[in-house]
Amino acid sequence: MKALYILTIFSFVLCIGCKTEPKASKTEAQPEVEKSIPEKIAEAHGYENWKSVSEITFTFNVDRDSTHFERSWVWKPKMNEVTAISGEDTLTYNPKSMDSIAYKRNSGFINDRYWLAAPFNLMWDSNSYTHEHTEAEKAPISGEDMQKLTIVYKNEGGYTPGDAYDFYFKDDFILREWVYRKSNQEEPSLATTWENYKDMGGLEIAQDHKKGDGSFHLYFTGLSVNKE
């Protein structure tokens, strides 16, 4: 009887010991997913700060030879509201609900916004294009060795379906040059620099784009960014 009692006590202690042993975790650390090149470019230009932007204003300017063109915009992305300002003419509209006049104006906004925020469009348009990364390529203007990202928009929807863009950048993923190729043709339609970057509320915005021969200069003035 005494032996049985001692055996029972020993079994109980053993059981307590089992309960106090920490359980092995069944959750294994997941390997970090490598970011895509479009994601790395967007992040290098401050994409994580875009979520706080409530309003951005800018004037789009083009000097071509001896001519000058400009138009201004007030964009409130959280309200999905755009105000177009050209001379004394002002139009405010919602891009999701446009009449024919607003639709025509919006084509200008899409163009100007793309020049302003192409690195972020790589994220906004991620389902609308295919892309290819080249690790070493001669940049078209400077002739420097850079990386190249080529994106080709699908032949459906949008204002310019099927168009292609070649983005040139170094190891910091900041854009230095780019090429626009209409309808994905082999020859460039336009090649310019990306330069004179300015930090606007954490967004890295290139204020100047120039052709190599100096005959074309696209630039932004009146830049302002309001954040929540």
NULO-103750 format. One line per 3 residues: number of its first residue (from 1); for each residue x, y, z of N, C-alpha, C. Coordinates in pm, 1 decimal, always signed. Layout:
# residues N
NUM) X,Y,Z,X,Y,Z,X,Y,Z ~ ...
This chain:
# residues 228
1) +83.7,-121.0,+0.0,+0.0,+0.0,+0.0,+86.2,+124.6,+0.0 ~ +193.4,+126.1,+82.8,+284.0,+241.1,+88.1,+354.1,+261.3,-44.5 ~ +393.7,+151.2,-106.6,+461.4,+160.0,-237.4,+369.3,+218.6,-341.3
4) +239.7,+178.6,-335.5,+143.1,+231.5,-430.6,+125.0,+380.2,-411.1 ~ +121.5,+427.5,-283.3,+105.3,+569.4,-251.2,+223.4,+651.3,-306.2 ~ +345.1,+600.5,-284.8,+464.7,+670.6,-334.1,+463.6,+678.3,-486.0
7) +419.5,+571.3,-551.8,+412.6,+568.6,-697.6,+312.5,+669.8,-749.6 ~ +199.4,+684.6,-678.2,+95.2,+781.3,-718.2,+147.9,+923.5,-707.0 ~ +217.8,+953.3,-594.0,+275.9,+1085.9,-574.1,+378.3,+1114.9,-682.5
10) +461.6,+1019.5,-716.1,+565.5,+1035.8,-817.8,+504.0,+1065.9,-955.0 ~ +393.8,+996.2,-987.3,+324.6,+1017.4,-1115.0,+266.3,+1156.8,-1122.0 ~ +209.3,+1207.6,-1007.3,+148.1,+1340.0,-1003.0,+253.5,+1448.8,-1026.2
13) +370.4,+1433.3,-958.9,+479.3,+1529.5,-975.0,+528.2,+1530.3,-1118.7 ~ +537.7,+1412.3,-1177.0,+582.7,+1400.1,-1315.8,+486.6,+1472.2,-1408.8 ~ +355.1,+1460.0,-1377.2,+252.8,+1525.0,-1458.2,+264.5,+1675.8,-1447.8
16) +285.1,+1728.7,-1326.8,+302.0,+1872.1,-1307.2,+422.1,+1920.9,-1386.2 ~ +528.1,+1841.7,-1381.3,+647.9,+1877.2,-1456.5,+619.5,+1888.2,-1603.8 ~ +535.9,+1798.4,-1654.7,+501.2,+1803.0,-1797.6,+424.4,+1929.6,-1830.5
19) +333.0,+1971.1,-1742.0,+250.4,+2087.6,-1768.7,+329.4,+2217.6,-1765.5 ~ +438.5,+2220.6,-1690.4,+515.8,+2343.8,-1680.7,+620.8,+2355.8,-1790.9 ~ +638.3,+2253.8,-1872.8,+731.7,+2262.4,-1984.4,+674.2,+2353.0,-2091.9
22) +746.8,+2452.6,-2142.0,+693.6,+2539.2,-2247.6,+667.9,+2460.2,-2375.3 ~ +557.8,+2492.7,-2439.0,+522.5,+2424.3,-2562.3,+602.8,+2481.7,-2679.0 ~ +643.8,+2394.8,-2764.3,+717.5,+2439.5,-2883.1,+623.1,+2515.8,-2975.4
25) +668.1,+2627.4,-3025.6,+585.4,+2709.0,-3114.9,+566.7,+2638.2,-3248.4 ~ +442.9,+2635.9,-3293.1,+411.5,+2574.3,-3421.7,+426.1,+2673.4,-3536.7 ~ +441.9,+2803.6,-3500.7,+452.2,+2907.3,-3603.7,+598.4,+2928.5,-3640.7
28) +631.0,+2903.2,-3763.5,+767.1,+2921.9,-3811.8,+779.1,+3058.0,-3879.0 ~ +893.9,+3120.7,-3864.2,+916.1,+3251.4,-3927.0,+904.8,+3239.4,-4078.4 ~ +825.2,+3327.1,-4136.5,+807.3,+3325.1,-4280.6,+920.6,+3402.2,-4348.1
31) +974.8,+3349.4,-4456.0,+1081.4,+3421.7,-4526.3,+1029.3,+3552.6,-4583.2 ~ +1110.2,+3658.2,-4575.1,+1069.3,+3789.1,-4625.7,+1060.3,+3786.1,-4777.2 ~ +948.3,+3835.6,-4828.0,+925.9,+3836.5,-4971.8,+1003.5,+3951.8,-5034.4
34) +1081.0,+3923.0,-5135.9,+1158.7,+4026.0,-5204.8,+1065.6,+4122.8,-5276.0 ~ +1085.5,+4253.1,-5253.5,+1003.3,+4354.0,-5319.0,+1034.9,+4358.7,-5467.4 ~ +935.2,+4392.0,-5545.8,+954.5,+4404.2,-5689.3,+1027.9,+4534.4,-5720.2
37) +1083.4,+4545.8,-5839.7,+1152.6,+4668.8,-5879.8,+1056.0,+4788.2,-5879.5 ~ +933.2,+4776.6,-5933.2,+839.7,+4890.0,-5922.0,+815.4,+4933.3,-5778.7 ~ +804.2,+4837.2,-5686.7,+784.6,+4871.5,-5545.5,+905.2,+4945.3,-5490.0
40) +1025.3,+4900.2,-5524.2,+1146.2,+4964.1,-5473.0,+1158.4,+5107.1,-5524.9 ~ +1122.2,+5129.8,-5650.6,+1126.7,+5265.0,-5706.1,+1025.1,+5354.8,-5636.2 ~ +903.2,+5305.0,-5620.0,+799.2,+5384.0,-5553.7,+840.7,+5419.7,-5411.0
43) +893.2,+5323.3,-5338.3,+932.7,+5348.0,-5198.9,+1049.3,+5445.8,-5189.7 ~ +1142.9,+5437.9,-5284.8,+1257.0,+5531.0,-5284.2,+1211.3,+5675.5,-5301.6 ~ +1096.2,+5695.5,-5364.9,+1042.5,+5829.6,-5386.9,+940.6,+5870.4,-5280.4
46) +930.7,+5790.5,-5172.0,+845.8,+5829.5,-5059.5,+702.7,+5783.3,-5066.8 ~ +678.3,+5673.2,-5135.1,+541.0,+5627.0,-5153.8,+467.0,+5605.7,-5022.2 ~ +538.5,+5564.1,-4917.9,+472.5,+5538.0,-4789.4,+409.6,+5664.2,-4730.8
49) +454.1,+5782.0,-4776.0,+398.8,+5907.9,-4725.1,+275.6,+5954.5,-4802.9 ~ +249.2,+5890.2,-4916.4,+136.6,+5934.9,-4998.0,+3.7,+5919.9,-4925.0 ~ -8.1,+5818.8,-4840.5,-134.8,+5792.5,-4771.9,-179.6,+5909.1,-4685.0
52) -87.0,+5999.2,-4649.6,-121.3,+6113.4,-4564.4,-150.6,+6240.7,-4643.5 ~ -134.9,+6236.2,-4775.3,-154.2,+6356.1,-4857.6,-303.2,+6384.3,-4876.1 ~ -344.0,+6504.7,-4838.4,-483.9,+6545.2,-4855.6,-501.3,+6637.7,-4976.0
55) -395.2,+6711.4,-5010.8,-405.6,+6803.7,-5125.1,-266.4,+6828.8,-5182.7 ~ -258.9,+6833.4,-5314.0,-133.7,+6869.1,-5380.7,-165.8,+6963.6,-5496.1 ~ -91.1,+7073.1,-5503.5,-111.7,+7170.8,-5610.3,+16.9,+7182.6,-5690.4
58) +1.8,+7206.6,-5820.9,+119.6,+7222.6,-5905.3,+81.2,+7286.7,-6037.4 ~ +178.9,+7354.6,-6095.8,+163.7,+7408.7,-6231.0,+258.9,+7333.5,-6322.6 ~ +202.6,+7280.4,-6429.6,+275.5,+7202.8,-6529.2,+319.3,+7299.2,-6639.7
61) +451.3,+7308.7,-6662.3,+505.7,+7401.5,-6761.7,+585.7,+7326.1,-6866.9 ~ +574.8,+7371.6,-6991.4,+657.3,+7316.3,-7099.5,+713.0,+7430.9,-7182.8 ~ +846.3,+7436.2,-7192.2,+914.2,+7527.9,-7284.6,+970.4,+7443.4,-7398.4
64) +918.7,+7468.0,-7517.8,+962.9,+7393.9,-7635.3,+1011.5,+7494.3,-7739.0 ~ +1141.3,+7493.2,-7763.1,+1201.8,+7594.3,-7850.5,+1166.7,+7732.5,-7796.4 ~ +1085.7,+7811.7,-7869.8,+1054.8,+7947.7,-7824.2,+913.6,+7959.6,-7767.3
67) +841.8,+7847.7,-7750.4,+703.6,+7852.6,-7702.3,+694.2,+7810.2,-7556.4 ~ +592.1,+7859.3,-7488.0,+567.5,+7823.7,-7347.7,+422.1,+7783.3,-7331.3 ~ +401.4,+7677.0,-7253.2,+266.5,+7629.0,-7223.3,+259.1,+7598.1,-7074.1
70) +144.7,+7628.1,-7012.9,+127.4,+7594.2,-6871.4,-19.1,+7574.0,-6836.4 ~ -42.7,+7493.1,-6733.8,-176.0,+7476.4,-6675.8,-156.7,+7429.3,-6532.2 ~ -252.1,+7464.0,-6446.0,-237.3,+7437.6,-6302.0,-346.4,+7342.9,-6253.4
73) -312.2,+7273.9,-6143.7,-403.7,+7175.5,-6087.8,-405.5,+7182.3,-5936.1 ~ -523.3,+7157.1,-5879.7,-538.9,+7132.3,-5736.2,-602.1,+6994.3,-5725.0 ~ -531.0,+6903.5,-5662.3,-575.6,+6763.9,-5655.4,-595.3,+6725.5,-5510.1
76) -716.4,+6678.6,-5479.9,-747.7,+6630.1,-5345.6,-776.4,+6481.0,-5354.7 ~ -672.7,+6397.2,-5344.8,-690.3,+6253.4,-5369.2,-786.9,+6184.3,-5274.4 ~ -792.3,+6227.1,-5148.6,-882.0,+6160.8,-5053.8,-1028.6,+6192.3,-5083.9
79) -1054.1,+6308.0,-5142.4,-1189.8,+6346.5,-5180.7,-1219.9,+6308.1,-5325.1 ~ -1118.5,+6257.8,-5395.4,-1130.7,+6225.3,-5537.8,-1181.9,+6346.6,-5615.3 ~ -1112.8,+6460.4,-5594.3,-1154.1,+6585.8,-5655.7,-1035.6,+6651.4,-5724.6
82) -1059.3,+6699.9,-5845.7,-956.2,+6767.5,-5923.8,-1009.2,+6903.4,-5967.5 ~ -926.4,+7006.6,-5953.2,-959.6,+7138.4,-6006.0,-857.2,+7173.9,-6112.3 ~ -906.9,+7199.3,-6233.2,-821.0,+7237.5,-6345.1,-826.1,+7388.4,-6361.5
85) -709.0,+7451.8,-6373.2,-700.4,+7597.1,-6387.4,-616.1,+7628.2,-6509.8 ~ -678.2,+7692.9,-6606.9,-608.1,+7731.7,-6729.6,-648.0,+7874.2,-6763.1 ~ -555.8,+7969.1,-6742.3,-591.0,+8109.6,-6760.2,-694.6,+8149.9,-6657.0
88) -807.8,+8203.8,-6703.4,-915.9,+8242.7,-6612.8,-1022.1,+8133.8,-6602.3 ~ -1000.3,+8024.0,-6670.2,-1097.5,+7914.5,-6673.0,-1066.8,+7813.3,-6563.1 ~ -1166.4,+7782.4,-6479.5,-1150.8,+7686.3,-6370.4,-1262.7,+7583.0,-6375.4
91) -1225.4,+7457.1,-6358.7,-1323.7,+7349.4,-6359.3,-1288.6,+7250.7,-6248.7 ~ -1385.9,+7221.7,-6160.3,-1368.6,+7122.3,-6055.1,-1457.2,+7002.4,-6085.3 ~ -1400.1,+6882.9,-6076.1,-1476.5,+6763.5,-6112.1,-1427.2,+6642.3,-6033.8
94) -1509.9,+6536.4,-6036.8,-1475.9,+6407.6,-5976.8,-1440.5,+6311.9,-6091.0 ~ -1317.3,+6257.9,-6095.5,-1277.5,+6170.5,-6205.5,-1363.5,+6046.1,-6222.1 ~ -1442.0,+6010.9,-6118.9,-1528.0,+5894.0,-6130.3,-1666.3,+5928.7,-6184.0
97) -1690.7,+6057.1,-6204.1,-1820.3,+6101.6,-6255.3,-1798.9,+6225.1,-6342.0 ~ -1768.7,+6203.3,-6470.4,-1729.9,+6313.1,-6559.3,-1823.8,+6326.2,-6678.0 ~ -1850.3,+6451.9,-6716.0,-1917.9,+6476.3,-6842.7,-1810.3,+6486.7,-6950.9
100) -1849.2,+6518.8,-7073.4,-1753.9,+6520.2,-7184.4,-1645.9,+6627.2,-7166.9 ~ -1683.5,+6741.0,-7107.0,-1586.1,+6848.6,-7085.8,-1482.1,+6805.7,-6982.4 ~ -1530.3,+6748.8,-6871.3,-1438.6,+6703.7,-6767.0,-1349.0,+6590.8,-6818.3
103) -1404.8,+6504.2,-6902.9,-1326.0,+6392.4,-6955.6,-1208.5,+6444.1,-7038.7 ~ -1235.9,+6546.9,-7116.8,-1129.0,+6604.5,-7199.1,-1023.3,+6669.9,-7110.9 ~ -1066.0,+6742.1,-7008.6,-970.7,+6804.5,-6916.5,-890.6,+6698.1,-6840.8
106) -958.5,+6590.1,-6806.2,-892.2,+6487.3,-6727.0,-778.9,+6420.0,-6803.0 ~ -787.0,+6415.8,-6934.7,-676.3,+6358.6,-7011.9,-549.2,+6440.3,-6989.5 ~ -563.6,+6573.3,-6976.5,-450.2,+6659.0,-6945.1,-399.6,+6634.3,-6804.1
109) -492.0,+6613.2,-6710.8,-452.7,+6587.2,-6572.6,-375.3,+6456.3,-6561.6 ~ -423.7,+6352.4,-6628.9,-356.0,+6222.9,-6624.9,-213.5,+6236.5,-6678.2 ~ -197.0,+6311.4,-6785.7,-64.1,+6333.5,-6842.9,+26.1,+6408.2,-6744.1
112) -23.0,+6519.1,-6691.5,+59.0,+6603.6,-6603.6,+89.5,+6533.2,-6472.0 ~ -9.1,+6462.1,-6419.6,+11.3,+6387.0,-6295.5,+114.1,+6276.4,-6315.6 ~ +115.1,+6216.6,-6433.8,+210.3,+6109.0,-6460.2,+353.4,+6162.0,-6455.9
115) +374.5,+6279.4,-6516.8,+507.5,+6340.8,-6511.1,+546.1,+6373.5,-6366.5 ~ +449.2,+6417.0,-6288.5,+475.5,+6455.0,-6149.4,+503.0,+6333.7,-6061.0 ~ +427.3,+6226.8,-6081.6,+426.9,+6116.7,-5984.6,+439.3,+5979.6,-6049.0
118) +515.0,+5968.0,-6156.3,+531.0,+5838.4,-6224.0,+577.1,+5726.7,-6130.1 ~ +668.9,+5753.2,-6035.1,+708.3,+5644.1,-5944.6,+592.0,+5586.7,-5865.0 ~ +494.0,+5672.1,-5830.5,+378.1,+5624.4,-5756.2,+277.3,+5555.9,-5848.4
121) +272.5,+5600.3,-5974.4,+185.6,+5533.9,-6071.2,+226.9,+5388.8,-6092.1 ~ +353.6,+5358.0,-6067.2,+396.1,+5218.5,-6076.9,+317.6,+5130.8,-5979.8 ~ +273.3,+5189.3,-5868.2,+191.4,+5116.1,-5771.6,+42.7,+5127.2,-5807.1
124) -1.7,+5247.7,-5840.0,-143.5,+5267.3,-5870.8,-186.8,+5188.6,-5994.2 ~ -97.6,+5173.1,-6089.5,-130.3,+5105.5,-6215.2,-78.0,+4962.6,-6221.2 ~ -42.7,+4905.5,-6107.2,+30.2,+4777.8,-6106.3,-41.6,+4663.9,-6179.5
127) -173.5,+4671.3,-6190.4,-249.0,+4566.3,-6259.7,-271.3,+4596.9,-6407.0 ~ -215.4,+4709.0,-6452.6,-243.8,+4753.9,-6589.0,-126.5,+4738.7,-6684.6 ~ -13.5,+4687.0,-6636.8,+103.8,+4676.7,-6723.3,+184.1,+4550.8,-6692.7
130) +268.6,+4515.6,-6788.4,+370.6,+4413.2,-6765.3,+504.4,+4484.2,-6750.2 ~ +601.7,+4420.2,-6684.6,+728.6,+4488.6,-6666.7,+846.7,+4392.7,-6680.5 ~ +961.5,+4451.5,-6712.6,+1085.1,+4376.1,-6729.0,+1201.3,+4458.5,-6674.5
133) +1289.4,+4394.5,-6601.0,+1402.4,+4462.4,-6538.8,+1532.4,+4421.8,-6606.6 ~ +1613.6,+4522.0,-6642.9,+1746.7,+4499.2,-6699.1,+1849.0,+4556.0,-6601.8 ~ +1944.4,+4474.7,-6559.3,+2037.7,+4516.9,-6454.7,+2141.5,+4617.1,-6501.6
136) +2177.7,+4615.4,-6627.9,+2279.4,+4708.8,-6677.9,+2243.6,+4753.1,-6819.8 ~ +2229.4,+4884.4,-6835.5,+2190.7,+4941.4,-6964.6,+2244.2,+5084.0,-6972.4 ~ +2283.7,+5127.6,-7090.6,+2328.5,+5264.8,-7109.5,+2207.9,+5359.0,-7108.9
139) +2212.5,+5458.3,-7022.8,+2104.9,+5557.1,-7020.0,+2108.2,+5639.3,-7147.8 ~ +1992.1,+5677.9,-7201.8,+1986.3,+5739.2,-7333.8,+2045.7,+5879.0,-7345.0 ~ +2049.4,+5955.2,-7237.5,+2097.6,+6093.0,-7242.8,+2239.7,+6105.0,-7188.9
142) +2262.0,+6055.7,-7068.7,+2393.8,+6067.8,-7006.0,+2492.4,+5963.2,-7057.1 ~ +2442.1,+5851.1,-7104.5,+2528.4,+5741.8,-7146.0,+2585.7,+5663.0,-7030.0 ~ +2541.9,+5693.5,-6908.2,+2591.0,+5622.4,-6790.2,+2529.1,+5483.1,-6781.2
145) +2600.7,+5392.0,-6714.4,+2546.6,+5258.7,-6687.4,+2443.7,+5268.4,-6575.4 ~ +2323.5,+5223.5,-6602.7,+2216.8,+5225.7,-6503.3,+2134.0,+5099.3,-6515.2 ~ +2045.2,+5081.0,-6419.6,+1943.7,+4976.5,-6429.8,+1826.9,+5031.7,-6511.1
148) +1750.0,+4941.6,-6570.5,+1635.2,+4985.4,-6649.1,+1512.3,+4901.7,-6614.8 ~ +1401.2,+4970.8,-6594.6,+1271.1,+4905.3,-6579.0,+1186.0,+4943.6,-6698.5 ~ +1137.6,+4846.9,-6772.1,+1047.7,+4871.9,-6884.9,+907.8,+4826.4,-6846.6
151) +810.7,+4915.5,-6863.7,+671.4,+4876.7,-6842.4,+595.0,+4898.9,-6972.6 ~ +502.9,+4808.3,-7001.2,+419.2,+4817.7,-7121.3,+274.4,+4805.6,-7076.8 ~ +195.9,+4909.6,-7102.1,+55.4,+4908.7,-7062.4,-25.7,+4816.6,-7152.6
154) -124.2,+4755.8,-7093.3,-209.9,+4663.8,-7167.9,-292.7,+4739.4,-7271.5 ~ -332.9,+4668.4,-7374.7,-408.4,+4729.6,-7484.3,-557.4,+4737.5,-7452.5 ~ -587.9,+4796.3,-7340.0,-727.7,+4808.7,-7300.5,-742.6,+4921.9,-7200.4
157) -845.8,+5003.6,-7219.7,-876.0,+5111.3,-7125.9,-771.4,+5220.7,-7125.2 ~ -793.5,+5321.6,-7040.5,-698.6,+5431.2,-7025.4,-697.1,+5524.1,-7145.4 ~ -612.1,+5627.4,-7136.0,-602.8,+5726.4,-7243.1,-499.9,+5687.1,-7349.2
160) -401.2,+5608.7,-7311.4,-296.8,+5570.0,-7408.3,-263.6,+5421.7,-7393.0 ~ -355.9,+5332.8,-7428.4,-329.5,+5189.2,-7413.0,-214.3,+5143.1,-7502.1 ~ -135.3,+5050.2,-7450.0,-27.1,+4992.6,-7527.8,+102.7,+5070.2,-7525.9
163) +106.2,+5183.8,-7456.7,+228.7,+5264.4,-7451.6,+331.8,+5199.4,-7359.1 ~ +460.2,+5234.7,-7382.0,+569.8,+5176.9,-7303.8,+657.6,+5287.1,-7246.7 ~ +717.2,+5259.4,-7131.6,+808.6,+5352.4,-7065.2,+931.8,+5275.0,-7018.9
166) +1048.2,+5335.4,-7038.7,+1174.6,+5280.7,-6988.7,+1226.6,+5375.2,-6880.5 ~ +1237.7,+5325.3,-6758.1,+1285.8,+5404.7,-6645.4,+1431.4,+5367.9,-6617.1 ~ +1517.7,+5468.8,-6604.7,+1660.0,+5446.5,-6577.5,+1693.8,+5498.6,-6438.1
169) +1767.4,+5416.4,-6360.2,+1795.6,+5450.6,-6221.0,+1921.2,+5377.9,-6174.8 ~ +1977.6,+5425.2,-6064.9,+2095.9,+5362.4,-6006.6,+2054.1,+5279.4,-5885.1 ~ +2150.7,+5242.0,-5802.2,+2122.4,+5149.8,-5692.3,+2032.0,+5208.4,-5584.3
172) +2013.3,+5341.9,-5586.3,+1922.7,+5402.5,-5488.5,+1778.0,+5403.0,-5536.4 ~ +1753.6,+5357.1,-5660.8,+1620.1,+5345.7,-5720.4,+1552.6,+5480.6,-5745.1 ~ +1628.7,+5589.7,-5742.0,+1576.6,+5722.0,-5777.8,+1589.1,+5738.2,-5929.2
175) +1480.3,+5778.0,-5994.5,+1480.5,+5790.7,-6139.8,+1575.3,+5901.9,-6184.9 ~ +1654.8,+5875.2,-6288.0,+1745.8,+5974.1,-6346.6,+1703.4,+6014.3,-6487.4 ~ +1651.9,+5918.3,-6563.5,+1609.0,+5943.5,-6701.0,+1493.4,+5848.8,-6732.8
178) +1421.2,+5883.9,-6838.7,+1321.2,+5790.0,-6887.2,+1295.0,+5810.7,-7035.6 ~ +1233.0,+5709.4,-7094.6,+1195.8,+5712.7,-7236.7,+1049.2,+5674.3,-7247.9 ~ +976.3,+5753.3,-7325.9,+837.3,+5719.9,-7358.1,+833.8,+5666.8,-7500.6
181) +768.3,+5551.8,-7520.0,+757.6,+5491.8,-7652.7,+610.5,+5466.4,-7683.2 ~ +555.3,+5548.7,-7771.2,+414.0,+5538.4,-7806.3,+384.8,+5403.5,-7870.6 ~ +278.8,+5339.8,-7824.0,+233.8,+5210.4,-7877.7,+343.5,+5104.2,-7873.3
184) +437.7,+5118.1,-7780.0,+546.5,+5022.5,-7761.6,+634.7,+5008.6,-7886.0 ~ +644.5,+5117.4,-7962.3,+734.5,+5114.3,-8077.4,+878.9,+5109.3,-8029.2 ~ +968.6,+5062.4,-8115.2,+1107.9,+5046.3,-8075.2,+1178.4,+5180.2,-8056.4
187) +1153.2,+5275.6,-8144.2,+1218.3,+5406.0,-8137.1,+1153.7,+5494.0,-8030.6 ~ +1234.1,+5569.9,-7954.0,+1177.9,+5658.6,-7851.2,+1090.0,+5768.8,-7910.6 ~ +978.4,+5794.8,-7844.7,+896.7,+5910.8,-7880.7,+947.6,+6034.6,-7809.0
190) +1000.2,+6016.0,-7687.3,+1055.8,+6125.6,-7609.2,+1146.2,+6067.9,-7500.0 ~ +1262.6,+6127.1,-7482.1,+1354.2,+6088.1,-7374.6,+1395.2,+6213.6,-7298.4 ~ +1382.1,+6211.1,-7165.6,+1418.7,+6327.3,-7084.0,+1487.4,+6283.8,-6955.2
193) +1545.3,+6381.1,-6888.4,+1604.5,+6360.1,-6756.5,+1497.1,+6365.8,-6648.4 ~ +1533.8,+6319.7,-6531.7,+1459.9,+6344.1,-6407.3,+1560.3,+6409.8,-6314.1 ~ +1539.0,+6537.6,-6281.0,+1639.5,+6608.2,-6202.1,+1577.2,+6717.0,-6114.7
196) +1663.1,+6780.5,-6033.9,+1621.4,+6886.5,-5942.3,+1511.5,+6837.2,-5848.5 ~ +1543.1,+6730.6,-5775.1,+1445.7,+6672.0,-5683.2,+1421.3,+6763.9,-5563.7 ~ +1295.8,+6761.5,-5519.2,+1257.5,+6839.3,-5401.2,+1175.1,+6751.2,-5308.0
199) +1206.8,+6756.1,-5179.5,+1132.0,+6680.8,-5079.3,+1006.6,+6760.3,-5043.2 ~ +891.1,+6705.5,-5079.3,+763.4,+6769.9,-5050.6,+684.1,+6680.1,-4956.0 ~ +695.6,+6706.1,-4826.9,+623.4,+6626.1,-4728.8,+661.3,+6479.5,-4733.5
202) +788.4,+6452.0,-4761.6,+834.6,+6313.5,-4768.6,+824.8,+6252.7,-4906.7 ~ +768.7,+6327.2,-5002.1,+762.1,+6281.8,-5140.9,+879.9,+6340.6,-5216.9 ~ +956.4,+6256.4,-5284.5,+1068.4,+6304.1,-5364.7,+1018.5,+6330.5,-5506.7
205) +1008.6,+6460.4,-5541.8,+950.6,+6499.5,-5670.5,+1056.2,+6566.7,-5757.2 ~ +1073.5,+6515.3,-5878.2,+1165.5,+6576.6,-5973.6,+1096.0,+6697.3,-6035.9 ~ +1156.3,+6814.8,-6021.2,+1092.6,+6936.7,-6070.7,+1124.8,+6966.1,-6217.1
208) +1229.9,+6902.4,-6271.1,+1272.7,+6933.9,-6407.1,+1294.3,+6808.5,-6490.9 ~ +1254.0,+6818.7,-6617.4,+1274.9,+6712.1,-6715.8,+1320.7,+6778.4,-6845.4 ~ +1438.6,+6738.7,-6894.4,+1495.8,+6805.1,-7011.3,+1542.0,+6704.8,-7115.9
211) +1526.4,+6743.8,-7242.6,+1585.5,+6664.9,-7350.1,+1735.3,+6693.1,-7356.6 ~ +1807.5,+6598.6,-7412.1,+1952.0,+6612.0,-7418.3,+2000.7,+6729.2,-7500.2 ~ +1923.3,+6769.9,-7603.5,+1966.7,+6879.9,-7690.4,+1918.5,+7016.3,-7643.0
214) +1846.1,+7020.9,-7530.1,+1800.9,+7147.9,-7473.9,+1678.9,+7208.4,-7540.6 ~ +1617.4,+7137.3,-7636.1,+1502.8,+7192.7,-7709.3,+1370.4,+7175.8,-7635.7 ~ +1372.0,+7104.0,-7524.5,+1248.6,+7073.6,-7451.8,+1278.0,+7077.2,-7302.5
217) +1196.4,+7152.0,-7228.4,+1211.6,+7160.7,-7083.0,+1073.5,+7157.1,-7020.1 ~ +1044.6,+7050.5,-6948.0,+918.7,+7037.2,-6875.7,+950.2,+7052.0,-6726.9 ~ +873.9,+7136.8,-6659.0,+904.4,+7161.6,-6518.4,+779.2,+7198.9,-6440.0
220) +791.9,+7190.5,-6306.6,+680.2,+7218.2,-6218.2,+710.7,+7340.4,-6131.2 ~ +611.5,+7425.0,-6118.0,+618.6,+7539.0,-6028.0,+494.2,+7537.0,-5937.8 ~ +496.9,+7619.8,-5834.6,+381.6,+7628.2,-5745.2,+352.3,+7499.2,-5670.9
223) +454.5,+7418.5,-5650.7,+435.0,+7290.7,-5581.5,+402.4,+7311.5,-5433.5 ~ +297.1,+7245.1,-5388.6,+267.7,+7244.2,-5244.9,+197.8,+7112.5,-5212.4 ~ +224.6,+7061.3,-5093.8,+165.1,+6935.7,-5048.2,+108.9,+6957.7,-4908.6
226) -19.0,+6929.8,-4890.8,-82.1,+6934.9,-4758.6,-110.3,+6792.8,-4713.2 ~ -78.3,+6765.3,-4585.5,-97.6,+6632.7,-4532.0,-189.9,+6636.9,-4411.0 ~ -255.1,+6527.1,-4385.1,-344.0,+6519.2,-4268.2,-263.7,+6517.5,-4138.9
